[in-house]
Amino acid sequence: MPAFDIIVVGSGGGLDETNLSGYLVKPCEASWDDGIVALEAGSGHGALRHIMKRNPDIFGERPADEDPSKRITPFTVYSNVKCFLLTHAHLDHIGSLVMSAGTIGGGSKRIYGSPQTLRDLETVFSDRVWPRLATYDETNPLFRLVYHAIHADGKYKTIFPNISVRSMTISHGKNDSGLYESSCFFVKHIPTKHEFIFFGDVEPDSVAIKPKNISVWRAAAPKIPHDLSAVFIECSYPAGRPNEVLWGHLSPDHLVQEMITLATEVVLARKSSKSRAGLRPKKKQKRNPIPPEALHGVLTGLKVYIMHCKEHFSTERPINHVIGDQCRELLKPHNLGVELLTADQGMKIGELFPWLPIVGPTLDVC
């Protein structure tokens, strides 16, 4: 049984303002007409219009004699969005939500995010940068956008029929105000308990003042690959970028290290599971370094989608494909078994579930 359908409205991180973080998600057993979760809101109506021109049947083939008034348009799609799930409030993740807030169709829509994300969004909807078009008061009929905090408390919160989310805090570097936090979401299909991880902007643990990614990998490790088979993670810059100018993002060198850390946690989780299944509990022992060969094939069955690559128009190929190739080349010697793909704008990822095919190019495992 499949779990999710995802349409990539935008997967870039700038400079191209037409391709910014935006994903439409639904349970696979439901219709797009039953409602949609907007995961991030950098690109929206305009980007979707161009996608639908290239692929008119991306939301499913429609009868040729269908009533024209029922034709699917970007406006009808976003009218059918029931909630927005935001990792943080940087403009490349909220731009389309802000721009469309006064004219978006459909009924009331919740905006889910960490308390800090919502406070930051309030500064935009402040009657200065943009009109005050969102509220915390769900009973106020004058507002169709309603803030709703989702806390990093280790619990899953149902945000949509058959979809629940666990939020974890990650680091997105620092600014003059101190550390800047983003979010990472475990998105679960409630009927099957299968899930995927979606990272907001994130810096490598090896650079962070307070490493937080390790907690995400430890939470994920026992579930891979049977209950958790996909990770969406940014890799903003190509290989070789100095740490001091990463600005709270990953590059291929650091992405590879994060994958090695994840594989290490999977090995430790499996060892722990075997120990608990034994007749006698073993005394807690100090963790010994895991030899590289013990990681071979550990992430088999896991797909990792690279996103948020920053286009700078200086390469003949799209920058996310360049970065993807760099990541695969660096990962190959480690033989972890992970399948590394790029999240391309306009891609429809169907049946996001262990061992089932994913729409899009299939690449060698690393």
N, C-alpha and C positions, 0 to 999 in steps of 0.2 A: 504494500500500500504506500503510495507517495505521501509527501508531507507538505511542501511549499511550491508555489510558483512565484518567481521574481522577475520583474522587468526593470532593466537598468535604464533609467531616464538620464542619468549622468553619472560618470565615474571619475572625472578629473578633479584636480585640485587647483586649477588656474594654470595659466594665464588666460585660457579660453573660457570666457564667461558663459558660453553656450553649453558647456559640458562640466557641470559641477555636481557634487554629491547628491544623488536622488534615486531612490529605489521604491518600487511599488510591490507590495507583498500581499499574498492571500494564501489561505489553506488550500491545498491542491484539490480537495474534494468539493470546494465551493466554487461558485461562479464569480467572475469579476463584478457582476451586477449585485452580488450579495454584500459587497463592501470591500474596502481596500485599506491597508495600513501603509502610510507613506513613511518610509524609513529614510530620514534626512529630507531636506527640502532646499537644496541649493539650486538645481535646475528643476523646472516644472512645466507649465503649460507650453511655453515656446519650444523647448527642447522636445517635448512629447509630440508636438505638431509635426516637426520635421521627421521624427521617428515613424509616425503613422503615415506620412507621405511615402516613405520608403517601404514600409511594411504595413499595409492597411489592415491585415488580418492578425496583427500581433495580439489582439485581445480575443481572438477566435474568429473563425470565418462566419460571416453573416449571410442570410439568404439574399439573393439578388433582388427579389421583389419586396424586401423589407420596407416598411413605412419610413420614408425619409426623416420624419420627425423623431424616429428612434435611432437614428444614425449615431454611432459612437464618435465623439470628438474629444479633444483634450479637456474641454470644459465639463463634459458629462463624466469623464473619468475622474477628474478631481472633485467633482460634485459628490462622487461616490466614495471618496476618502472619508473614513470614519474617525481616524486619528492620525496625528503626526508623532513620530518617535525620533527625538533629536539627541545626538551625542553631545553636542555643545553648541554655542550660539555664535560661532564665527560666521561671517556673511556668506562664505561659500557653502555653508550647510543650512542656511535659513533664508537665503535671498528670495526664492520664489514664493515661500510662505508669506514673507513680508509684503512683497509686491502684489500678491493676489488677495491679501487678507480682506480688503474692502469689497471685493466682487466675487469671491469664491462661492460656488453654488452648493446646493445641498443643505442639510440640517446642521445642527451643532456638531462641532468637531473638537475633540480633546487634543491638547498639545502636551505630550508626555516628555519629561526630561528631568534631570537632577534639579534639586532646589536652586543650585547656582546657575544652571542653564536657564531656568525660568526667570530668575532675577535679572540675568543679562538680557534676556529677550524683552523684559519689561522696559529696559532702558531704550530699546528701539521703539516699542509701542508706547511712547511717552508723551505724545502730542508735540514732540519736537522733531525728532528724526522721522517719525511716522505717526499717524493718528493712533489714539488708544483704541485698538480694535480687538483686544483680548482681555479676559477677566478671570479671576478665581471663583467668581460667583456663578455656579451652574444654573441658578434660578433666574438669572437676569436675561430676559428675552431680547435685549438690545444687542447682545454679543453672540456670535456664532463660534468664536474661538475661546476655549476654556483651558486655562492652565491646570495641569494636574501633575504633581510631583511624583517621581518614582525614585525610591531611596535605594542606596547600595547597602541593603541590610541582609543579603544572603537569601532573600525570599523571592519567589516568582509571583508576579502580579499579572492577572488576566487583563489584557488591554483590548481584546477583540474576541469574538466567538472562536474558540479552539486555539487561540494564541496567547501564551503568557511570556513574560519577559523577566529576566533577572538582570539587574544593572550592577556593574562593578566600576569602580573609579580607577582611571588610568592617568598617567602624566602626559601633558602636552607642552612640556617645557616650562619656562618661567618668563615673566615680564617685570616691569617696574613695581607691580603690586605683589610680586612673589610667585609662587608656583601656580601654574594654570592647569586646571583639571579638565579632563574630557571623560567620556564614558565608553564602556564596552558592554554590549548587550548579548546575553544568551537568549535566543529567540526559540521558544519551544512550541511544537505542535502537540497540543494537549492529548488528543486521542492516542497517538502513537508514542509520545514522549521523546520523539526525535527532535533535534535542535541544531541550530547553527550559531556561530559566534560572529558578531559584527563589531568591529573596532571603529571608534572615532579616531581622530588624529592622535598619534601616540609617538612618544620618543622611546628609544631603546633603553632597556634597564641598565645597560653598561654606561650610559651617559647620565641618566636621571639622578637627581639628588636623593629622591625617595623612590626606589624601584617598585613598581606596582604590577608589571606584566607577569611576574612570576606567580602572583596570586591567581591570575586568570588561567595560566597554564596548569596550575595545580588543581583548579576547579574543573578544568576540561579533561585532564588526563584520564580519569577512570571511565570516561564516556566514549573515548575514541577507540574504534571508528563506528561501533554499532549504534550508539545513541547520538553521537555527534560526528557528522561526516563532512562539515564544511566550515571554513573560516574565511571571512572577508577582512582583509587587513591592508592598511595603506603602505605604500612605499613611494614616497613623494619625489625622491631625488635619485639620479643615477649613481652608479658606483664611483667611489673616489672622493665624494664630497666630504670636506673636513667636518669633524664633530661640532666645531664651534659655529658653523653656519647651517646646521640641520634645523634650527628653529623649532625643536620639538617634534621632529618627524623621523621616519626611517629611511635608510638607503639599503641597497641590496646586501652589503656586508653585514649590516645589523639585522636585517630580516633573516638571513641565514642563521645568525647566532640565536635569534628568538626561536627558530624552528628546531635547532639543536637542543635548546632548553626545553621546549615542549616535548621532544622525543625522550629526553632524559626523564622528565616527569612521568611520561607514559610508562617507561620501564619500571620506575620506582612504584607507580600505582599498581602495576601488574604483580610485582613482587610482593607488595603489601597484601594484595588480594589473595595470593596463594598462601601467604603466611597465615592470614585469618582463617583460611579454609582448612588448615592443618589441625591435627588433634590437640596439639599443645601450643599455646601462645608463646612466641619467642620474645626474649628480652629485647627492649628497644636498643638498637645498635647505632653507632655513628655511621652516617652515610659515607660510603667509600666512593671514590671517583669511578664513573662508569666508562669502561673502555669503548673507543669509537665503534668497534665491530659489534658491540652489543646493541647499538642503535640501528643497525642495518635492517631496513624493512619495517621498522616499528610504526611508522606513520602510513603504512599501506591502507588504502581505503579512505584517506583524508584528502579532500580537495581544498586548496588554498587559492582564493581569488585575490589578486593584487589590484588595488584601486588607489585613487587620489594621487595619481602621478601628475606632476606639474609640467604641463606642456610649455615648451619655450620656442617651438617652431624652428629649431636649428638642426633637426634630424629629418632625414627623408622619410623614415617610418614613424608612426605614432610613438610618442615617448613611452607609453605604457608597454608597448611591445618591446622596445629597446630595454627598458628596465626589467621586464619579464625574462628576456633572454639572459640578461646579466645574473638575475637571481637563480635561474636554472643552471647556468654554468657554474656558479659558486656552490650550489647545493649538490651537484652531481657527485663529487667525490665522497660525500657523506652517506649516500645511498640510504636515505631515510625512508624512501617509499612514497613520499608525499607527491601528489599531482598538483603542479603549479600552473594556474591559468591567469589570464587577465580579464578583468571585468570591463567589457567594451560597451560603450553607449549603444543602446538599441538591442542589446542581447536579451533574450528571453531564456531564463534558467528554469527548466521544468523538472518536476519530480525530484526536488532536492532531498535526497534520501540515500542512505548507504546502499552501495552496490548497484544503483540504478543509473542509467546514462544521463548525462547533463547536456543540454543543448549548447552547442558551441564547439570550438576546436578542442580536440583531445590531444594532450601533449605527453611527452615522456615523463615518467616519474623520476624523482630526484632523491 
